[in-house]
């Protein structure tokens, strides 16, 4: 079965859909915005209807632009976003708690004595970022009715009637036994979720059901969480390379082969994908605020849009002694301190917008460099190169800063929508049994390569300054 596929990436701030042909590339695209609500106390929620309507709207726009039938659908999702819903009607029973939401900190606090056990069992640290604490919070505070799942299971049910999630998304809940890639009775018990009806854990490629939501009947044959979709599209299919996606947050993933690596670095160990029943694993590190930090500077009037990063940054030769720790939604890996807030230090009357922009780029790049170093500690060697994708890779200033602080080449993907293209790859694999991963992947040539331009000593100094600023926050 050959022909174009429809790939849908349901993200935090919107849904992107592509019609992708193996021979002719992208034939059509569509986008629909989503508007999460950021509330006091670290709460982030979104109307589930927005998520579903954005999927349908983006998909229909992509199909209309392509003007061709598709043979399969692939769906990528935002991972740790959770809601309760009625499995009989598909009606949401709560708003969706977005992955950035921190309200489940109370659930995590109660489980502190079991943190090591949960990490060993699931690969994930105890943190409200993941789905299980949010699921438990919903059960305690909002409703005992229906089912409580990650957003993908609800979207799949709305689209096809199936009750399923893929192994990679299930691995983001802290309810999956990492070694067996099955739901863990012990983890469910610890979270008070033992009696829950949970979706079937499927391979990331294979038939799930069919949908008429976009008009014609289309089989759904690919399911995956967003960052692992980008990892696949970036052709990081074996140990030795890492990728980082710069979106709302920045997410660094390194492939670890066919067994999980539980190191002491603070990185997350999780499922990369499961194909034909065989599970591949990865290490995952998170920076909670990347494009959202740029948006914060924009809201303050320092920038007019993300496109201003380079021209405004070019007005200053360096950060002018300003250090920005952009922990505007807390610190994730390797620190796992969601309670910490960001800091701007070294400000003076001579500080300009250019200094602030350079300090932000340095703050994002320094956090990613910390993640790469942590991955090197767990894997025994640093990634030879870092492959990058996402909207912020359009900033030459950020990408050069990243190469400088990492002291490694940074390869910018020629694929602006790597997550959707990863979903397209899985849709093809699920629709064409016997097709190899290599043959299903998009072309891997980078659009640009940034080499380090500063000596290692200078990079170490800049990273030490950033680490000192983080240490001050952790101690405060």
ZAMARGU-4260 file (C-alpha; in steps of 0.2 Angstrom, whole numbers, plus 5000, padded with zeros to 4 digits):
<rodrens>
0) 5000/5000/5000 | 5009/5016/4994 | 5002/5033/4993 | 5001/5049/5003 | 4998/5049/5022
5) 4990/5062/5034 | 5001/5066/5049 | 4994/5076/5063 | 5004/5084/5077 | 4993/5089/5091
10) 5004/5101/5101 | 5002/5113/5116 | 4999/5129/5106 | 4991/5122/5091 | 4989/5107/5079
15) 4999/5105/5063 | 4994/5093/5050 | 5004/5087/5034 | 4999/5077/5019 | 5016/5068/5015
20) 5020/5058/5000 | 5035/5046/5000 | 5040/5052/4983 | 5035/5070/4982 | 5036/5076/5000
25) 5024/5087/5008 | 5008/5090/4997 | 4998/5100/5009 | 4998/5107/5027 | 4986/5115/5039
30) 4987/5123/5056 | 4974/5127/5069 | 4978/5136/5085 | 4975/5130/5103 | 4974/5142/5118
35) 4979/5135/5135 | 4974/5145/5150 | 4989/5150/5161 | 4981/5152/5179 | 4989/5158/5195
40) 4999/5145/5205 | 5007/5136/5190 | 4990/5130/5183 | 4989/5127/5164 | 4973/5119/5157
45) 4964/5119/5140 | 4946/5115/5134 | 4947/5097/5127 | 4935/5102/5113 | 4949/5114/5107
50) 4961/5100/5105 | 4949/5089/5095 | 4943/5103/5084 | 4960/5109/5080 | 4965/5091/5075
55) 4950/5090/5063 | 4952/5108/5056 | 4971/5106/5053 | 4968/5089/5045 | 4955/5095/5034
60) 4965/5110/5028 | 4980/5099/5024 | 4969/5087/5014 | 4961/5102/5005 | 4977/5109/5000
65) 4984/5092/4994 | 4969/5088/4984 | 4973/5070/4985 | 4967/5054/4995 | 4977/5047/5009
70) 4980/5029/5013 | 4983/5031/5032 | 4984/5043/5047 | 4997/5046/5060 | 4994/5055/5076
75) 5007/5063/5088 | 5002/5070/5104 | 5009/5082/5118 | 5012/5068/5130 | 5008/5072/5148
80) 4991/5081/5146 | 4977/5073/5155 | 4958/5073/5156 | 4943/5063/5162 | 4930/5058/5150
85) 4915/5047/5147 | 4919/5031/5137 | 4901/5029/5132 | 4899/5046/5124 | 4916/5053/5122
90) 4911/5068/5132 | 4925/5077/5142 | 4921/5077/5161 | 4935/5089/5165 | 4946/5102/5156
95) 4963/5095/5151 | 4977/5098/5163 | 4992/5103/5151 | 5009/5095/5154 | 5016/5111/5161
100) 5002/5111/5175 | 5009/5110/5193 | 4993/5107/5203 | 4998/5089/5207 | 5013/5093/5217
105) 5002/5088/5233 | 5000/5071/5226 | 5019/5069/5223 | 5023/5076/5240 | 5013/5061/5248
110) 5023/5049/5238 | 5040/5055/5242 | 5044/5039/5251 | 5041/5029/5235 | 5050/5040/5223
115) 5065/5028/5221 | 5054/5013/5218 | 5043/5023/5205 | 5059/5029/5196 | 5066/5011/5196
120) 5049/5004/5190 | 5044/5017/5177 | 5061/5026/5173 | 5052/5043/5178 | 5056/5054/5193
125) 5042/5059/5204 | 5036/5075/5197 | 5019/5083/5193 | 5025/5085/5175 | 5020/5067/5171
130) 5003/5061/5169 | 5000/5049/5184 | 5000/5063/5197 | 4988/5073/5187 | 4977/5058/5184
135) 4977/5055/5203 | 4973/5073/5207 | 4958/5073/5195 | 4951/5058/5204 | 4954/5066/5221
140) 4947/5083/5217 | 4937/5083/5201 | 4927/5067/5197 | 4927/5049/5200 | 4917/5046/5184
145) 4922/5039/5167 | 4940/5036/5163 | 4955/5047/5166 | 4969/5046/5152 | 4981/5056/5142
150) 4974/5067/5129 | 4979/5055/5115 | 4968/5041/5121 | 4953/5053/5121 | 4957/5059/5103
155) 4959/5042/5097 | 4942/5037/5104 | 4934/5052/5097 | 4942/5048/5080 | 4940/5029/5079
160) 4930/5023/5094 | 4945/5013/5099 | 4952/5014/5117 | 4971/5014/5115 | 4987/5023/5118
165) 5004/5019/5111 | 5019/5012/5121 | 5029/5028/5120 | 5015/5039/5127 | 5011/5026/5140
170) 5029/5028/5145 | 5026/5046/5150 | 5013/5042/5163 | 5023/5034/5177 | 5011/5020/5176
175) 5021/5009/5164 | 5033/4995/5169 | 5048/5001/5158 | 5056/4984/5156 | 5040/4975/5151
180) 5031/4990/5142 | 5015/4985/5151 | 5004/4994/5164 | 5012/4992/5181 | 4999/4986/5195
185) 5011/4992/5208 | 5013/5010/5201 | 4994/5010/5199 | 4992/5005/5217 | 5004/5018/5223
190) 4994/5032/5214 | 4977/5025/5220 | 4972/5021/5202 | 4972/5002/5204 | 4953/5000/5198
195) 4955/5012/5183 | 4950/5006/5166 | 4966/5010/5156 | 4968/5010/5137 | 4976/4996/5128
200) 4995/4999/5125 | 4998/4997/5107 | 5014/4997/5095 | 5018/5014/5089 | 5014/5008/5071
205) 5000/4997/5067 | 4981/4997/5063 | 4971/5005/5078 | 4954/5009/5069 | 4947/5020/5055
210) 4940/5038/5056 | 4928/5048/5045 | 4932/5064/5055 | 4941/5072/5040 | 4929/5067/5027
215) 4934/5050/5018 | 4937/5035/5029 | 4955/5034/5034 | 4964/5020/5044 | 4974/5026/5059
220) 4990/5017/5059 | 5003/5027/5068 | 5002/5034/5086 | 5017/5042/5096 | 5021/5055/5108
225) 5028/5071/5101 | 5046/5071/5106 | 5049/5053/5101 | 5041/5057/5084 | 5054/5070/5081
230) 5068/5058/5087 | 5062/5046/5074 | 5061/5059/5060 | 5078/5065/5064 | 5085/5047/5061
235) 5091/5045/5078 | 5088/5026/5078 | 5103/5020/5087 | 5114/5025/5101 | 5127/5039/5098
240) 5117/5054/5092 | 5105/5065/5101 | 5091/5077/5095 | 5084/5092/5103 | 5067/5100/5098
245) 5065/5119/5102 | 5046/5122/5104 | 5036/5128/5119 | 5050/5119/5129 | 5066/5111/5123
250) 5068/5092/5124 | 5084/5083/5121 | 5082/5064/5118 | 5096/5051/5115 | 5093/5034/5109
255) 5099/5020/5121 | 5095/5004/5110 | 5084/4990/5115 | 5085/4991/5134 | 5082/5006/5146
260) 5096/5015/5154 | 5093/5020/5172 | 5107/5032/5176 | 5110/5044/5190 | 5111/5060/5179
265) 5093/5066/5182 | 5087/5062/5164 | 5072/5052/5161 | 5072/5034/5154 | 5058/5030/5143
270) 5051/5021/5128 | 5056/5028/5111 | 5044/5017/5101 | 5038/4999/5099 | 5038/4992/5082
275) 5032/4974/5079 | 5032/4971/5098 | 5050/4976/5100 | 5053/4991/5111 | 5067/5004/5108
280) 5072/5016/5123 | 5079/5033/5125 | 5085/5046/5138 | 5075/5062/5139 | 5079/5078/5146
285) 5067/5093/5147 | 5068/5112/5148 | 5051/5118/5152 | 5052/5135/5144 | 5060/5139/5127
290) 5048/5147/5115 | 5037/5151/5130 | 5051/5161/5137 | 5053/5171/5121 | 5035/5174/5121
295) 5037/5181/5139 | 5050/5193/5133 | 5038/5198/5119 | 5023/5201/5131 | 5035/5212/5141
300) 5038/5222/5125 | 5057/5218/5124 | 5053/5209/5107 | 5039/5211/5095 | 5040/5193/5090
305) 5051/5177/5090 | 5058/5183/5073 | 5066/5198/5082 | 5078/5187/5092 | 5092/5189/5079
310) 5090/5207/5074 | 5088/5213/5093 | 5102/5201/5099 | 5114/5208/5085 | 5113/5225/5094
315) 5124/5219/5108 | 5141/5209/5106 | 5137/5198/5121 | 5125/5197/5136 | 5134/5212/5145
320) 5136/5202/5161 | 5117/5197/5162 | 5113/5180/5167 | 5095/5173/5163 | 5089/5157/5170
325) 5073/5155/5161 | 5065/5143/5173 | 5048/5152/5171 | 5039/5136/5174 | 5052/5128/5186
330) 5067/5118/5182 | 5066/5101/5175 | 5080/5088/5171 | 5093/5086/5178 | 5087/5096/5194
335) 5068/5092/5195 | 5064/5107/5205 | 5047/5113/5198 | 5045/5125/5213 | 5060/5136/5207
340) 5056/5151/5197 | 5068/5160/5185 | 5080/5174/5188 | 5088/5188/5179 | 5105/5194/5187
345) 5119/5206/5183 | 5107/5220/5177 | 5113/5238/5176 | 5107/5255/5169 | 5117/5250/5153
350) 5108/5234/5150 | 5099/5234/5134 | 5086/5223/5125 | 5100/5215/5115 | 5109/5210/5131
355) 5092/5202/5138 | 5090/5193/5121 | 5108/5186/5122 | 5106/5181/5140 | 5090/5172/5136
360) 5098/5162/5121 | 5112/5158/5133 | 5101/5152/5146 | 5091/5140/5135 | 5107/5134/5127
365) 5116/5131/5144 | 5101/5121/5150 | 5102/5110/5134 | 5121/5108/5136 | 5118/5102/5154
370) 5106/5089/5147 | 5119/5083/5134 | 5132/5082/5148 | 5120/5072/5158 | 5116/5060/5144
375) 5135/5058/5141 | 5136/5053/5160 | 5123/5039/5157 | 5129/5033/5140 | 5148/5034/5144
380) 5151/5046/5129 | 5144/5063/5123 | 5133/5063/5108 | 5145/5066/5093 | 5132/5079/5086
385) 5116/5087/5091 | 5102/5086/5078 | 5089/5100/5081 | 5072/5105/5075 | 5057/5116/5080
390) 5053/5134/5077 | 5067/5142/5087 | 5080/5133/5076 | 5076/5148/5064 | 5087/5159/5076
395) 5105/5158/5070 | 5109/5167/5087 | 5102/5153/5097 | 5109/5139/5087 | 5127/5147/5086
400) 5125/5149/5105 | 5120/5131/5107 | 5135/5125/5097 | 5147/5136/5107 | 5141/5131/5124
405) 5140/5112/5119 | 5157/5112/5110 | 5149/5101/5097 | 5142/5103/5080 | 5123/5107/5079
410) 5114/5101/5064 | 5098/5110/5060 | 5085/5099/5052 | 5079/5103/5035 | 5062/5096/5041
415) 5053/5111/5050 | 5039/5099/5056 | 5049/5084/5062 | 5036/5079/5074 | 5023/5077/5061
420) 5035/5069/5049 | 5039/5056/5063 | 5020/5053/5064 | 5019/5051/5045 | 5034/5038/5045
425) 5024/5028/5058 | 5008/5029/5048 | 5017/5022/5033 | 5025/5008/5043 | 5008/5003/5051
430) 5000/5003/5034 | 5013/4994/5024 | 5019/4978/5034 | 5036/4973/5029 | 5042/4991/5025
435) 5059/4995/5034 | 5061/5010/5046 | 5075/5016/5035 | 5064/5016/5019 | 5050/5025/5028
440) 5060/5039/5035 | 5062/5056/5027 | 5078/5062/5020 | 5091/5066/5033 | 5102/5080/5026
445) 5103/5095/5038 | 5098/5112/5032 | 5113/5120/5041 | 5127/5115/5053 | 5134/5127/5067
450) 5151/5123/5073 | 5158/5130/5089 | 5166/5147/5087 | 5173/5150/5105 | 5187/5140/5114
455) 5182/5126/5126 | 5188/5137/5141 | 5177/5151/5137 | 5162/5140/5135 | 5166/5132/5152
460) 5166/5150/5160 | 5149/5154/5152 | 5142/5138/5158 | 5150/5140/5175 | 5141/5157/5177
465) 5125/5149/5172 | 5127/5135/5185 | 5131/5147/5198 | 5115/5157/5195 | 5105/5140/5196
470) 5114/5135/5212 | 5108/5152/5219 | 5090/5148/5215 | 5091/5131/5222 | 5098/5138/5238
475) 5085/5152/5240
</rodrens>
